[in-house]
Amino acid sequence: MADENKWKPEGTSGEEVDEEDELDETAYKSAKDAVLFAIDISPSMLTAPPQSDSKKVDQDSPASAALKCAYTLMQQRIISSPNDMMGILLYGTEKTKFREEEDSKAHMGLAYPHCYLLADLDIPAAEDVKALKTLIEDEEEFQKLLISSEQPASMSNVLFCANQIFTTKASNFSSRRLFIVTDNDDPHERNKALKASAAVRAKDLYDLGVIIELFPISKPGGDFDRAKFYDDIIYNESPTNPEAPAPIAGATKASSAGNGITLLNSLLSSINSRAVAKRALFSNIPLEIGPGFKISVKGYIIFKRQEPRRSCYVWINGDKAQIAKGVSAQIADDTARQVEKGEIRKAYKFGGEQVTFTPDEITSLRHFGDPGIRIVGFKPLSMLPMWANLRPSTFIYPSEDDYVGSTRVFAALHQKLLRDQKMGLTWFVARKNAAPVIAAVVPGAEKLSEEGDQLLPAGLWLIPLPFADDIRQNPETQLISAPDKLIDMMRVVVQQLQLPKAEYRPEKYPNPALQWHYRILQALALEEELPEKPDDKTIPKYRQIDKRTGSYVTEWGYELEAQYQLWAQANRSASTTTLAKRPASSAVKSEGESSKRVRLAAEAMSDAEMQRHVKAGTVSKVRLVRF
C-alpha cells in the first residue's frame, strides 16, 4: 500500500483537512482537459444530402456538421471551462498547414502532408470562436478551404501530427483526447504497411496519455465497420486510468432526404456525451469484502446537477480585463494585524464557555479510520426503499493499482449481487478526516440505447443511506379516495399525455435558467447582441395538450363536480344518522356538544352589529363567545 497522504486532496501539502458532510468535488472539477478534433475532408464527407423542402432533413454535409459541432463545443467551453484547450485539425485537404514557424523548418508542411491545422490547440478566445463562425457561415471561404486532396492523407501522419500538437501545447494536462470524425472505415484498404504504421502511432499516443475517441458516420446504404481498421488503433479503456468505464459509441447515421434524421443533432449529442472527461472522485481506496480480503476501487460522479459557477474573478478597472488571483488572510478584530496560523486555536461552545482543542485533539476527534469501504453484510435489494436515496450516489469501478486481481473479484461480486438481487451494506469513509456513512452497494447492469450506444456502464453504485436523525415522520392526513369512475377517466387523460415510448429523455430538456445564464455570458464574450428571451423547452405545448385531452379533461371536470356533490351529500346524511344511532351516553354528550356549536354559531356577531356596538360604546358588555 502507498503512503496515507495519497488520500489527501491536491494542494493540502500535509496540512489538516477539514471535515465536510459531503464529498469534496473541487478536485473533481479542477482537472484540465484538452480536446483536438480531427475531421476527415474526403469527397464523401463534403457531399451534402439531396435537396428537400422538408425542414427536418439535413442540409449540411458531414464535414460541415462536424465543424458546427466543434463550434458549438467551443462556445460551451469558453464559458463553462475557460481553462480547457481545444483545437481543430483537418486531414485529407489539398492545402497543408501546420504552425507557421514549424512550416518554414519543414519546407512548408511536408512533414504532415494533407493536414491542415485550422485552429491550434489552445484555450479558446473570442477571436477564435468568431473566426470559426465566419468560416461556417461564409460559403465561399468554406468551399475554398475545404478541398479534398487527390491522394488521401496517411493516418500515421495524422496521428503523429496530433502527437506533436499534444506534446508541445498540453504536455502537463491530466486529460488529453483526440476526436476523430470520419465516414471512411478503412482508409488504408490495400496497404498493410500504412495500417501497421498507424497502429504504432496510435500506441505512441496512448503511451503519452491521449485517449482516441472515434465518431463514425455511416454512409447511405452501408454501416461503419470498425473491425476493418479502427479496432487496431481505438482502445476502449483510458490509458491513464485503464479501469475507467469508457462507453463505445455507435456509428452516426448519415441522413438522406425524407427520413428526418438530423446528422448535426445526432453527432452533437454523441460528442456532448463524451465532452466531459471522466475524473475520479476518489482513487484507489480499499473495498474490504471480508476480514483480510481487500480490492482497490475508484469512485466517479456520473450524475450531477449543473449549476452556474464562477470559475475565476476578473479585474476590469484597468486598460485590459485580467484574471485576479485571490489571497485570504486572518485579521485580528481589535488590532487589525494579520494573525498567523499558529496563533489560531479551534474551540466549541459548551455550557456557556469556549472549550479549546489542540490540532492533534481535533484530528483524533474526527478520525474514524482510514478511507475505505467495508462490507458488513448483505440484504435483499427489495429492502432498499426509494426514499433512502437522499444524496447523490457514486459509481465505483475496480482498479489494479494496489491489489492485482481486483477486476476479477469485482466482476464476480457484481455478477453475484445482480443475479441474486442482493445489496451490500457498507461502512464508507471517503477520505481522511471525513465523516463515515452507512452506504448500500447496489449492482447496476449495462444500459444500451436503441442504436447500441452505451448509456450506463456495468458496475456498482454506492448509495449513502440516511441515519435515524435524517428521517422524519410524515404529518397525519385524512385522504379522500376518488371513486373508480373518476380514476378511469383520468387514466385516459394521462395516456393521451404520455411521452413517446413512455420515456423521459433529460437531454431533450436543458435547464432554461442555466442555458440563459451561459447565453448571456456568450453574447458578452463574443460581442454579440443580447438575446431577448430564453429558449425554454420546458414550456408545455398548450395547443397540442388541448387537442389531445381537451374534451377528456372537460368531461372529467363535470364528473368530478358530480362526484363531489354525491360525496358531500353522503357525508352530511351520515353525520346526522350516526348521531341518532349512538349509545345513550355518548349520543347525549355528542348531541349536546353539537347543539352547543350550532347555538354558538348562530349567536355569532355580524359586522353590522359590531359597528353598532362600537358606535354606542357597548363592546365591553358583549359576551366573548359572540366574537
N, C-alpha and C positions, 0 to 999 in steps of 0.2 A: 504494500500500500504506500502511496505517496504521503508527503507531509500534510498535516491537517490544514495548513494555510491554503491549500488548493480550493477549499470551500469558501474562502473569503471573497467578497466582490472585488472587482478591479478598482484600484485606487485607494484601498484602505491602508496599505503599507503596514500591516501588522497592528493597526490601531483597533480600538474596541469597535465592534459592530453593534449598533443599537438594535433593540428588539422591535419588531414590527408585527402587526397582526396578520398581514397578508404578505405574499411573496414579493420580493423586490424585483420590479420589472425594468429598472433603469438600465441595467447592463444588457438586458434583452433587446432594448430599443437602440442602444448606442452603437452597435456594431455597424461598420461602414460596408457599403455594397457597391460593386462596380459591375455594370451590365454593358456588354458590347453586342450590338445587333450585327449579324452577318446575313445580308439579304442577297439572294440569288437573282441576277439580272439576265435571265435566259429569255429566248423568244416566247416561250410558253408563259413565263411569269409576266411578260409585258402585254400579253394578249387579253384584251377586255372581252367580257361576255357579250353575246349578241344584244343589240338594242331592243328595248321593250318599253311600252308605255306604263307598265306596272311600276309603282313606287317601291314595291317590296323586292324587286330584282336588283342584283348587284350592277353597278355602273363602273366599278373600279377594277382594274387589273390586279392580280395578286401582288405584284410589286408595289403598286400604288397603295393598296390596302395595308401592306406591311409598313410602308413609310408613314402612313397615317396612324398606325398603331404605335410606332416609335414616337411620333409627335405627341400623341395623347399621353403616353407614358412619361415623356419628358416634361410635359405640362404638370403632371401629377408630382413628379419627383422634385421639381424646382420649388414647390410649396411644401409638400409633406416631408420630404427627406432632402434638405438642402446640402447635406454633406456627402450624398451618394454621387457616384460618377456614372456617366452614360456616354456611349459613342455609337456611331453607325458606320459600318464597313460594307460597301457594295462589291460583289465579286462577279466576274463574268462580263465586265463592262469593256467597251472598246478603249476608253481612256484609262490611264493608270496614274494614280496619285497616292503618295504616302505623305510623310511630313516633308515640308519644304527643304529644311536643312539636310535631311537624310536623302531626299531625292537627288540632290546635286552630287552627293557622295556615291550614290548607287546608280548613276547615269540615268537619271530621270525615271526611277522606279523599276528598273529591270530586275531588281531582287524580288519584287512581288508583282509580276505581270498580271494585267487584267484585274487588279484590286484597286478600288477607289475609296479612299478614306474620306467619306462625306463629312463626318463630324468626329474629331479626335476624342479619345476617352478623357473626359474631364467633368468637373462639376458644371452642370448646365447653367448658362447665363441667359438673361433675357434676349440678348442678341442672337444666341444660338437657336432659341425657340422661334424667333422671328424669321431667321434665315431658312429654317426648315419649313415653316409655314408658307413662306414665299415660294419655295421650290414646289410644294404640293399644289398650291393654288395657281401657279404660273404654268400653263400647259406647254408653252413654247420652250421655256427653260427646262421643264421636265423631259420633254422629248429630246432636247439637245444633249442632255447629260446621260439619260438612261438609254444607251445604245448597246445592244449585245455584241460581244466580240465574235469573230468568226471561229476562233478556237476557244473552247471552254476553259475556264480557269481551273488550275490544279488545286484540289482540296488540300494537298500537302502545303502549297504556298499560302492558301487562305488560313490554315491553322497555324502555320509558322508566323504569318503576319499578326494574327491575334496574340500569339505568344509574345511577340516583340512589343505589342501595344500594352499588354497587361504588365510585362516586366518593367517597362520604363515609366508607366503612368500610375499604376496601382500595385506597387510591389509589396506594400505592407497592409493591404486591405484584407480583412478577415473573410470576406465573401466576394468572389470573382466569378462571373458567369458569362458564357458565350451563348447567345440565342441565334440559332441557325434557322432561317426561313427559306424553304425551297420546295419545289414540286418534283424535283429530279431524284428518284430513289436509287439511281445507280449512275453517278457522274463519271465513273471510270469503268465502263462496262467491259471493255476488251483489253484493259491494261492492268495486269495483276501487280506490276511493279509500282504503279501510282497508288493502287489500293494499299499495298504494304507500307509505302512511304507515308500515306495519310494516317494509317493506324499508328505509326511511330510518332508522328507529330501530335496526334491526339493523346497518346500516352505521356508525352512530354508536358502537355497542358495539365493533365490530371496530376502528374507528379509536382507540378507547380502549384496545384491547389485550385485550378479553374474547373468549374462544372460546365459541361456542354449540354445545353438544352435544345432539343430538336422540335421545330414547329412545322410538321409536314403538311403539305397541301395536296390533296388528291386531284388528279386531272379528271375531267369528264370522261366517264367510260372506263375508269380504272382506279384501283386502290393503290395507296402508297405502301410499298413493300420494304420494311426496314431491313429484312434479312439480306437483301442484295448488297448493301454497303454499310449502312449506318449502325447496325448491330456491332460492327467491329470497332467503331470509334465512340459510340454513345454508351456510357456506363450508367446503370440505373441508380447507383449509390454515389454519395458525396465523397470526394477524396479526403477532405479534412475531417469528415465525420462519416465513416463508412456505414455506421449503424442507423443513420438518419433515414426516416421514411421518405422516399422520393417517388412521387407518382409518375406514371408513364402516360403521356398524352397521346390520344389517338390522332389520326390524320384529320385535318380540317377539310371539309368537302368544298370543292370549288363549285360555285353555283352556275347554273345555266338559266337562260331566260324562261321564266314561268314557274320555277319551283319555289320561289320565295325565300330561299336560304341566303342569308347575308354573310358574305365572306368576311367583311370587315368586323362585324359584331362577333362572329364565332372566333376569329383569330384574336381579336382584342380580349375576349373572355378567356381564351386559353392562355394568353400572355399575362393577363392580370392575375390568374390563379397561381402563377409562379413568379409574380413580380416581387414578392417579399421573400427574402432569403429565410431558410429555416435556421433558427438560432435557439440553442438550448437554454432553457430557463435555469436548470441546474445540471451539472455534468458529473458523471461517474460517482454517484453515491451508491452505497451498497443496498441491495434488496435481500434481506435475510428471510429465507423461506423456512428454515429450521435452525436449531442450535448448531453453529459452525458451518452452516450451508448458505453461502452468500454468492450473489452475482452482482454485476455492475450495470446500472441503468442510467439513462439520461431523460430529462423531462422537457417537454415542449408545450408552448401555448398554441393550441390550434384555433380556438375561438376566443376572440377578444373584442370588446366594444370599441369602436373607433370614435375618438373624441378629438376636437381641435386642441392642439397642444403647441405651446411656444417652444420652438427649437433653439432660439437664441434671442438676445437683446440687441437692438440696433440703435446706435447713436446717430442722430440726424441733424445735430446743431452745427456740424462743420460743413466744409465745402462739399464733402462726399460722405454718403452714409457708410458707416463702419460697424462691424460686429463688435459689441462691447464684451469684455471679459469681466465677470463679476467676482468680487473679493469680499468676503464677510469677516467681521471681527467682533469680539465681545467687548462692550464698553461698560465701565462702571457707572452706576446711576448717579453717585454723589460727586465723583471727581472727574468723570468723563475721560478717564485714562483707559487705555487698552488693557484688557485683562488677559493674562497668559493662560494657556490651557492647564498648566499645573496648579493654578490657583483655584480652579473650579472644582467643587465637590457636589455630588448629587445627593438630594435629600427627599424624604417623603414626610408629609404632614400627618402626624398621628397623635391624637389626644391633645391637640392644640399646640404641639411643639414640632419643630423640624428635626427629624432623625436623620443624621448624615451617614453615608456609607462610603467606604473606600472603593476605588475601581475594582480591586480584587473581590470585595464582597458583592458588588453589583454583578460581576461576571459569574460568581458562584450562584447567585440567586437565579440568574437566567439560564444557567447551564442544565439542560435536561438530557444530556448525552450528545454524542457526535451525530452529525447529519446522517440520515439513513431511513430506510423503510423496513419495518419489521412486521412480518405477518404473524398475527396472534391467533388466527382461527379462520374458519370458513363457514359461510352461511348460504342458504338458498337465495338466489337472485330475487325471488319474489318478495323477500322480506325488506328490500330497499324501497321505501316509498318515494313517490315523485317529489314530495315537498322537502326531502332531505338534501336536494341539490341547491344549497343556499349560496355557494361560492363557486367560482369557475373551476372546472376540472382541468387536470394536467394529463397530457398524453405521455406515457413512458415507453421507452424503447431500449433494447439491450445494447450494451457497449462491451467491447472486448479489451478495453484499455487496462483494467485492473485484474479481471478474472477471465482467463481463457476458457471458452466454452459457455459463456453467459448466453449467447444467442440460442444455443440448442436447449438449454434449460428453460429459458424464457419462452421459447416456442412450445415446449412441452406443457408448461404451466398454462399458457394461453389456450391451447387446444383442449386441455382437460377442463378448465373453467367454462369454456364456450360449449363444450359437448354436454357437460352435466348441469349447465345453467346455475353455476355457483359464483359467489363473490368472496374475496378475501377481506378480512378486517385487519387493518394495519395501524401501527404506531408510526407516525410520519414526522420527521424533523427535517425541514427543507434545507437549512443552512445553519452555520454556527450561531448560537445565541437566539435562534428562532423559537417561538412558542410551539410546542408539539400539538399535533392534531390527530384525532382518530379519523381515518380515511378508509373508504371502500375501494378495493381494486376490482374493477368491472371489466370483463373481456369485451372487446369490440371487433366485429367482423369487418372484413374489407367491403367497402361500398363502391360500386361502379355505376357510371351513368349509362344511358341507353347506347351511347357511342362507344362504350368500353373504357372511357376515361376514369381514372381512379379519383373518387371524391373524398374518401376517407381511407387511410391505410389500416391494416390489421394491427392490433396491439392491445395494450391495457390502458385503462383510464383510471386515474387516481382522483376520487371524488371526496373532498373533505366533508365529514359528517358533523351535524350540529351537536353541541353539548346540551345538557338539560336546561341550562340557563338561556340558551338561544331559542327555545321553543315556548310559545305562549298559547294559552287556550283560546279558541275562537269564542266570541260572545254568543250567548244563547239567543237564538232567533226562532220564531214560530213561522215556518214556511207554509204557504198555501199551495197545495199541489194542483196543477192545472188538470182539467178533465182530458180524457183520451182524445176526444174530437178536436180540441184546441191544439193538442200536441201533433196530431196527424196533419192538420192544416199547416202548422209551422214547419213540419218536416218537408213539405212540398216547397215552401219558400227557401229553406236552406239548400235544398237540392238544386234549385234554379240559380242560386248564387255561388255554387261550388266552383273553385278554381279548376283550370284544366288539369286533368288526370288526378284531381283531388290532392294536389301537392303545392305547397307554398315554396317558392323559389326566392330566397332573400336577395340574390344578386340582381333580380329584376326591380327591386325597390330600394334604391340607395337612400341613405339618410338625407332628407332635404335640407335640414339645418347645417349639416356638415358640408354638403356639396355647395350650398350657398356661401358658406364661410370661405371655402377654397376658391370658389369662383370670383369672389370679390378680391381676394389676395392675388389671384392670377391676373385679373384685369389691371390692378395697380402695378404689378411687377412688369407686365408686358405693355403697359401704357395703352391699354385698350379702353373702349367705352364701358362704363359701368352698366351691368345688366339691370333691366327694370324690375323683373320679378324672377323668383327662383323656379326651377323646373322641378315641380313636386309630383312625382309619380305615385305618391300615396293618396292623392285626392281621389275619392270614389268617382266612378263613371256613372253619374246620376241618370243620364238618359238610358244607358244600357240596363241599369238596375230597374228603372221604371218599366222599360219594355219587357223585361223578363218576369218581373214579380209584381208589377203594379196592381193587376186585378186580384192576384192571390193575397196580397197584403191588405187590400180593401175588404175582401171577404173575411179575412182573419180578424180585422178590426171590428166588423159587425158581430162576428161570433164571440169575440172577447167581451163586448159590451153585453150581449145576451147572457153569456155565462156568468158574468159578474152580477147581473140583476138576479139571476137564479140563486147564486151563492149568498147574496145579501139577504134575500127573502127567506132562504132556508135557515140562515143563522139567526135572523130576528125571531122566526117562529120557534126555532129550537130553544132559544133563550127563555121564552115565555112558558113553553110546555115543560121545560126542565125544572123551572122553579115550582110549578104546581105539583110535580110528582116527587119532590124530595121528601125525605123523612121529616117528621114534625119539628124536631129541634132545629135542625139545620135550615129547613124551609122557612120557619118563622124568623130565624136570625137573618137569613139571606133576604127574605121578603122585607124585613124591617130596614135592612141596610139599603136595599134597592129603593124602597119608597122614600127613605130619607134623602138619597141622592136626587131623586126626581123632585122632591119638595124643595131642596136647596137650589136645584137648577131653575125651578120655577120662580123662586124668590130672588134670583139674581137681578141686580140693578141694571137698568138700561142707561145709555149715555144721556138721554134727555132728562131722566130722573136725577142722575148725578149732577147735571148742570143746575137743576132747580135747588138741590141741597147746597151746592156751592154758593149760589147767589143768596140763598136765605141764611147761610152760615150755620146750617144744622148737620154738617157732615159728621161731627163728633157724636151725634145721637143715633147714627145708623149702626145697626149690628154688623159685626165683622164678616159674618157669613154672606151678607148681601153684596160684599165687594168681590 
